[in-house]
Amino acid sequence: MQTKTWVLIGIVYLLLVIGMYGFITGENIFQNNMIHEEHSEEFVEESDVDHSGHNQHEDHGTGKSQVITHVMYQEDQLMIQLEDDEGNIPDLDISHEKEMHVIVVSNDLKQYLHLHPEKQDEGVFVINQSLADGEYQIFVDVSPKGKMYTPSANAMQVGEAPTAKTQLEEDVVWTKEIEGKTVTLETVEAIVDEPVQLVFDLHGETPEPYLGALGHVVILDEAVETFIHVHPASNDETRFDAHFTQSGTYKLWAEFQFRDEGIIAFPFVIEVN
């Protein structure tokens, strides 16, 4: 009994001390402890959300394409199907009068086509085009709304004939004549990560506007992996400003449209140091 009595006295004393502390300070020690625990729980949850958001922010802007291209070829028809990284059909902006530009090149870079498939269905574009047997790389050039996209090579086999990739050699003749039209590429000093001017002399010819520009230049490396598509620096001159991030040998096609001969692609090979 005596022990129980002392325990009861101790509890009463403790309650009196807590009560006097609350009376003097105006604080509730029990309530403060509950609030502290609640705040700790909220802090952990908010930290998790912030951390997740930070990671997503880092992922966005890495340059990884958010649009996937599927290329099919059957019975002289080329079909391109698009989907974004969430499995949806991307909306496309018009770029140089077209929703889609497709570059078809053989592995040896001897065959070159610049095509514009038409929309057949949502996310599906088709064009009739006969291709000789061989191996090709297909580059789909589009401008998806709100999505990052970098054209990359889509390998495609037509028939069974193999086509080996080639080793390019820099041109020694910078004037090309095709179908009675002459184009000269002026001396090029191409250095990695520096602006590179590609200036073409059409020898008195004035090209007609082609897809909203005086011309187009498509550039590929000899491995047929790096794709560059540039347009004239202004509306009244055939000068193109390119940028290279890696050294190596590149083949380019300068496309101009003539009133009497239509569109002609003039090929050149340059070295980037």
Secondary structure, 3 states (H helix, E strand, C coil): CHHHHHHHHHHHHHHHHHHHHHHHHCCCHHHHHHHHHHHHHHHHHHHHHHHHHHHHHHHCCCCCCCEEEEEEEECCEEEEEEEECCCCCCCECCECCECCEEEEEECCCCCEEEECCEEEECCEEEEECCCCCEEEEEEEECCECCCCCCCCCEEEEECCCCCCCCCCCCCCCCEEEECCEEEEECCCCECCCCCEEEEEECCCCCCECECCECCEEEEEECCCCCEEEECEEECCEEEEEECCCCCEEEEEEEEEEECCCEEEEEEEEEEEC
